[in-house]
Amino acid sequence: MTPDVRHDASAHRFEILVDGSLCELDYTLEHGVMTITHTGVPEAVGGRGLAGALVRAAMETARAQGWKVVPACSYASVWVQRHPEYDDLLA
């Protein structure tokens, strides 16, 4: 099952709602650089790959928009290291 990731561009956030729990990835965007500042998944829905789905959605959005990415949050940083197919997006 692929989670339904929603992008709220005005709030600079990607979200997944699972079993009433909100999972989120927050970012800033300046001069074509997306800085991922926070990725959060409540413990109640953890272990399902939701944080990874959020980061992947953010990276795919950055690619589509022509943005570079700075994975400033610890989870996003580790995720990017494990997915070298996104190295071209790193600022």
HELIX and SHEET records of a PDB file:
HELIX    1   1 ALA A    9  ALA A   11  5                                   3    
HELIX    2   2 GLU A   43  VAL A   45  5                                   3    
HELIX    3   3 LEU A   50  GLN A   65  1                                  16    
HELIX    4   4 SER A   74  ARG A   82  1                                   9    
HELIX    5   5 PRO A   84  LEU A   89  5                                   6    
SHEET    1   A 5 ARG A   6  ASP A   8  0                                        
SHEET    2   A 5 ARG A  13  VAL A  18 -1                                        
SHEET    3   A 5 SER A  21  GLU A  30 -1                                        
SHEET    4   A 5 VAL A  33  GLY A  40 -1                                        
SHEET    5   A 5 LYS A  68  PRO A  71  1                                        
END                                                                             
